[in-house]
Amino acid sequence: MTEKRKPLFKFLSPSYWGEWLLIGGLRFFCVLPWKWQLALGRPWGFILKRTMKRRRHIAEKNIALCFPDHDPKRRRALLENHFRSLGISIFEAGLAWWGDDKRLAGMIRRDGLENLQKARSRGKGVILFSAHFTTVELAPRLISFDCPLSGPYRRLSLPLLDEIMYRGRSRFAARQVDKMNIRQVIKSLRHGENVYFLPDQSHTGANSIDSAFFGVPAATNTTLPRLLAATGASCLPCLVLREQDDAGDCRYRVQYFEPLAEFPEQPQAAADLLNNIIEAWVRKAPEQYFWIHRRFKNHPGLYD
């Protein structure tokens, strides 16, 4: 069932003008050459680092916890590069929502496409398991070039931006699945759909278990093995990273890894496996991981 959305004329009151200004600016920048947008990522990262003080504090704590062997100078460099990557991600959101297909298709480098085809050949649903990197908004758009994709969705607190994001994602998502509605996710998988699933943000409650992430116990979502058991879907790890050369040219590497043939049913073993995979990915491009998220909520007082 298609979710009923508000028409845009409902957002014309002055209370939404600030959001319209932000969206209009993002829409304008989207038509600029991508190399220019990448260059703008650095000053935007500088602005974000100095205005998002709470998020900067969280990122500093996460980086210190995950890279205790890094000296202070190296940690500061990683923090700077992370916020630059966040700055670029703003423009990537515009590219995901409004970018031209031909333009985007020319920016992709694929590895392991045969693994995606192998997972889909079973005739059942596929969970494309990934993680929260700064390419998080663009990644499903790029993957959708290779297969129809039902993407995760959760409402934003800003209603106009939420509406624009939903409409932008609807351009390429076969269907948007409420990430909090597990029954809806199961239904999509049983219908043979491909669902993009990101289980790496800190999760509390009954579906959570502590599992080591960079050697530190992290509250980890245990939903994935239950989804696989309930639907018989394939689990395909996939990763989208941004790659820039010395000349400033950018490509996106879309990697499809071997399907996980025997996924552990035991929650602890499943959580450990997921975190081990994600940790290996983070080490490839640590500046692109979403360090501003409270990954270790299960450690009281850590982010005070």
C-alpha positions as CSV (number, residue, x, y, z in Angstrom):
1,M,0.0,0.0,0.0
2,T,1.4,3.4,-1.0
3,E,1.9,5.8,1.8
4,K,-0.3,8.9,1.6
5,R,1.9,12.0,1.4
6,K,1.3,15.7,1.9
7,P,1.2,17.9,-1.3
8,L,3.9,20.5,-1.3
9,F,1.5,23.5,-1.2
10,K,0.9,22.5,2.4
11,F,4.4,23.8,3.2
12,L,4.1,27.4,2.0
13,S,3.7,29.0,5.4
14,P,6.6,31.2,6.7
15,S,7.6,28.5,9.2
16,Y,8.9,26.4,6.3
17,W,10.8,29.2,4.5
18,G,14.1,28.2,6.1
19,E,13.7,24.7,4.9
20,W,12.8,25.9,1.4
21,L,16.0,28.0,1.3
22,L,18.1,25.0,2.2
23,I,16.4,22.7,-0.3
24,G,16.6,25.4,-3.0
25,G,20.3,25.8,-2.4
26,L,20.9,22.1,-2.6
27,R,18.9,21.9,-5.8
28,F,20.9,24.7,-7.3
29,F,24.2,23.1,-6.4
30,C,23.1,19.8,-7.9
31,V,23.3,21.3,-11.5
32,L,27.0,22.3,-11.0
33,P,29.8,20.1,-12.2
34,W,30.4,17.4,-9.7
35,K,34.1,18.4,-9.3
36,W,32.9,21.8,-8.1
37,Q,30.6,20.2,-5.6
38,L,33.4,18.0,-4.2
39,A,35.5,21.1,-3.8
40,L,32.7,22.7,-1.8
41,G,32.7,19.7,0.5
42,R,35.8,20.9,2.4
43,P,34.4,24.3,3.5
44,W,31.1,22.8,4.3
45,G,32.9,20.2,6.4
46,F,34.7,23.1,8.2
47,I,31.3,24.7,8.9
48,L,29.8,21.5,10.1
49,K,32.7,20.7,12.4
50,R,32.4,24.0,14.1
51,T,28.6,24.3,14.4
52,M,27.8,20.6,15.2
53,K,29.6,20.7,18.5
54,R,27.7,17.8,20.1
55,R,28.2,15.6,17.0
56,R,31.9,16.6,16.9
57,H,32.2,15.5,20.5
58,I,30.6,12.1,19.7
59,A,32.9,11.6,16.7
60,E,35.9,12.4,18.9
61,K,34.9,9.9,21.5
62,N,34.2,7.2,18.9
63,I,37.5,7.7,17.1
64,A,39.5,7.6,20.3
65,L,37.7,4.4,21.4
66,C,38.1,2.6,18.1
67,F,41.7,3.8,17.3
68,P,43.5,3.8,20.7
69,D,46.8,3.3,18.8
70,H,46.5,6.6,16.9
71,D,48.3,9.6,18.4
72,P,46.3,12.8,18.9
73,K,47.5,14.3,15.6
74,R,46.4,11.3,13.6
75,R,43.0,11.3,15.3
76,R,42.5,15.0,14.6
77,A,43.4,14.4,10.9
78,L,40.8,11.6,10.8
79,L,38.2,13.9,12.4
80,E,38.9,16.7,9.9
81,N,38.6,14.2,7.0
82,H,35.4,12.8,8.4
83,F,33.7,16.2,8.5
84,R,34.9,16.9,5.0
85,S,33.3,13.6,3.9
86,L,30.1,14.7,5.7
87,G,30.2,18.0,3.8
88,I,30.4,16.1,0.5
89,S,27.5,13.9,1.6
90,I,25.2,16.9,1.6
91,F,25.8,17.3,-2.1
92,E,25.5,13.5,-2.6
93,A,22.0,13.7,-1.2
94,G,21.1,16.2,-4.0
95,L,22.7,13.9,-6.5
96,A,20.7,10.9,-5.2
97,W,17.4,12.8,-5.3
98,W,17.7,14.8,-8.6
99,G,20.9,13.5,-10.4
100,D,20.6,12.4,-14.0
101,D,20.8,8.7,-14.6
102,K,23.4,9.0,-17.4
103,R,25.6,11.2,-15.3
104,L,25.5,8.9,-12.3
105,A,26.0,5.7,-14.3
106,G,29.3,7.1,-15.6
107,M,30.5,7.5,-12.0
108,I,30.2,3.9,-10.9
109,R,32.9,1.2,-10.7
110,R,31.4,-2.2,-9.9
111,D,33.1,-5.3,-8.3
112,G,31.3,-8.6,-7.8
113,L,28.3,-8.1,-9.9
114,E,28.2,-11.8,-10.4
115,N,27.6,-12.2,-6.6
116,L,24.4,-10.0,-6.9
117,Q,23.2,-12.1,-9.8
118,K,24.0,-15.3,-7.8
119,A,21.9,-14.1,-4.8
120,R,19.0,-13.1,-7.0
121,S,19.0,-16.3,-9.0
122,R,17.5,-18.2,-6.1
123,G,14.2,-16.6,-6.9
124,K,13.7,-15.3,-3.3
125,G,14.2,-12.0,-1.6
126,V,17.7,-10.5,-1.1
127,I,18.9,-8.5,1.9
128,L,21.6,-6.2,0.7
129,F,23.4,-5.8,4.0
130,S,25.6,-2.7,4.3
131,A,26.5,0.0,6.9
132,H,26.2,3.7,7.7
133,F,28.9,5.4,5.7
134,T,28.7,9.1,4.5
135,T,27.6,7.8,1.1
136,V,24.4,6.5,2.8
137,E,22.0,8.6,0.8
138,L,23.6,8.0,-2.6
139,A,24.4,4.3,-2.1
140,P,20.9,2.9,-2.7
141,R,20.5,5.1,-5.8
142,L,23.7,3.6,-7.3
143,I,22.7,0.0,-6.3
144,S,19.3,0.5,-8.0
145,F,21.1,0.6,-11.4
146,D,21.8,-3.1,-10.8
147,C,18.6,-4.3,-9.3
148,P,15.1,-3.1,-8.1
149,L,15.6,-2.0,-4.6
150,S,13.2,-1.4,-1.6
151,G,15.0,1.0,0.6
152,P,14.7,1.6,4.4
153,Y,12.8,4.7,5.4
154,R,12.3,6.6,8.7
155,R,10.5,9.9,9.0
156,L,12.7,13.0,9.6
157,S,11.8,15.6,12.3
158,L,11.7,18.4,9.6
159,P,8.5,17.7,7.7
160,L,9.3,19.5,4.5
161,L,12.7,18.0,4.2
162,D,11.1,14.6,5.0
163,E,8.7,15.1,2.1
164,I,11.5,16.1,-0.4
165,M,13.6,13.2,0.7
166,Y,10.7,10.7,0.3
167,R,9.9,12.0,-3.2
168,G,13.6,12.0,-4.2
169,R,14.0,8.4,-3.0
170,S,10.8,7.4,-4.8
171,R,12.5,8.2,-8.1
172,F,14.7,5.1,-7.8
173,A,13.3,2.9,-5.0
174,A,10.9,0.2,-6.1
175,R,9.3,0.7,-2.7
176,Q,10.2,2.5,0.6
177,V,10.0,0.2,3.6
178,D,9.5,1.5,7.1
179,K,12.7,0.4,8.8
180,M,10.8,0.2,12.2
181,N,8.0,-2.0,10.7
182,I,9.6,-5.5,10.7
183,R,6.4,-7.1,9.4
184,Q,6.5,-4.8,6.3
185,V,10.2,-5.8,5.7
186,I,9.3,-9.5,6.0
187,K,6.4,-9.0,3.6
188,S,8.7,-7.4,1.1
189,L,11.2,-10.2,1.3
190,R,8.6,-12.9,1.0
191,H,7.4,-11.1,-2.2
192,G,10.9,-11.6,-3.6
193,E,12.0,-8.0,-3.2
194,N,15.6,-6.8,-2.7
195,V,15.8,-4.9,0.6
196,Y,18.7,-2.5,1.6
197,F,19.4,-3.1,5.2
198,L,21.8,-1.2,7.6
199,P,22.1,-2.9,11.0
200,D,25.1,-1.1,12.4
201,Q,23.7,1.8,14.4
202,S,23.5,1.3,18.2
203,H,20.3,-0.6,19.0
204,T,18.7,-1.1,22.4
205,G,15.9,-3.2,23.7
206,A,14.9,-6.9,23.1
207,N,16.6,-7.1,19.7
208,S,20.0,-6.0,20.9
209,I,23.1,-7.8,22.1
210,D,26.6,-6.5,23.0
211,S,29.2,-7.5,20.4
212,A,32.7,-6.3,19.9
213,F,33.3,-3.5,17.4
214,F,36.9,-2.4,17.2
215,G,37.4,-4.4,20.4
216,V,34.7,-2.4,22.3
217,P,31.3,-3.9,23.3
218,A,28.6,-2.2,21.2
219,A,24.9,-2.7,21.4
220,T,24.2,-4.5,18.1
221,N,20.9,-5.2,16.2
222,T,20.0,-8.9,16.1
223,T,17.1,-8.5,13.6
224,L,19.0,-9.8,10.5
225,P,19.2,-13.5,11.4
226,R,15.4,-13.4,12.3
227,L,14.6,-11.9,8.9
228,L,16.6,-14.5,7.1
229,A,15.0,-17.4,9.1
230,A,11.5,-16.0,8.5
231,T,11.8,-15.4,4.8
232,G,14.5,-17.7,3.4
233,A,16.1,-14.6,1.8
234,S,19.7,-14.4,0.7
235,C,22.1,-12.1,2.6
236,L,24.5,-10.2,0.3
237,P,27.1,-7.9,1.9
238,C,27.5,-4.8,-0.2
239,L,29.5,-1.6,0.2
240,V,29.6,1.8,-1.6
241,L,32.6,4.0,-1.1
242,R,33.7,7.3,-2.6
243,E,37.1,7.2,-4.4
244,Q,39.0,10.4,-5.3
245,D,42.3,10.6,-7.2
246,D,45.0,13.2,-6.9
247,A,43.4,15.2,-9.7
248,G,40.1,15.5,-7.7
249,D,38.1,13.2,-10.0
250,C,35.6,11.0,-8.1
251,R,34.2,7.6,-8.7
252,Y,32.0,5.4,-6.6
253,R,33.0,1.8,-6.0
254,V,30.0,-0.4,-5.6
255,Q,31.1,-3.8,-4.2
256,Y,29.0,-6.9,-4.0
257,F,30.6,-9.6,-1.9
258,E,29.9,-13.4,-1.8
259,P,26.4,-14.1,-0.3
260,L,26.6,-15.4,3.2
261,A,25.7,-19.0,2.6
262,E,25.5,-20.1,6.2
263,F,24.4,-17.2,8.4
264,P,24.6,-18.0,12.2
265,E,21.2,-18.4,13.8
266,Q,22.6,-17.8,17.3
267,P,22.3,-14.1,18.0
268,Q,25.8,-13.6,19.5
269,A,27.5,-15.3,16.6
270,A,25.4,-13.4,14.1
271,A,26.2,-10.0,15.8
272,D,29.9,-10.9,16.0
273,L,30.0,-11.8,12.3
274,L,28.2,-8.5,11.2
275,N,30.5,-6.3,13.3
276,N,33.6,-8.1,12.0
277,I,32.6,-7.5,8.4
278,I,31.7,-3.8,9.1
279,E,34.9,-3.2,11.0
280,A,36.9,-4.5,8.0
281,W,35.0,-2.1,5.7
282,V,35.6,0.8,8.0
283,R,39.4,0.2,8.0
284,K,39.3,0.6,4.2
285,A,38.0,4.2,4.4
286,P,37.7,5.3,8.1
287,E,37.0,8.9,7.3
288,Q,33.8,7.8,5.4
289,Y,32.2,5.9,8.4
290,F,29.4,7.7,10.3
291,W,31.4,8.6,13.4
292,I,28.9,11.2,14.5
293,H,26.4,8.5,15.5
294,R,26.5,7.3,19.1
295,R,27.7,3.8,18.3
296,F,28.4,2.9,21.9
297,K,25.2,3.9,23.7
298,N,25.5,1.0,26.0
299,H,28.4,2.7,27.7
300,P,26.8,5.1,30.2
301,G,28.3,8.5,30.4
302,L,30.6,8.0,27.4
303,Y,29.2,10.9,25.4
304,D,28.6,13.3,28.4
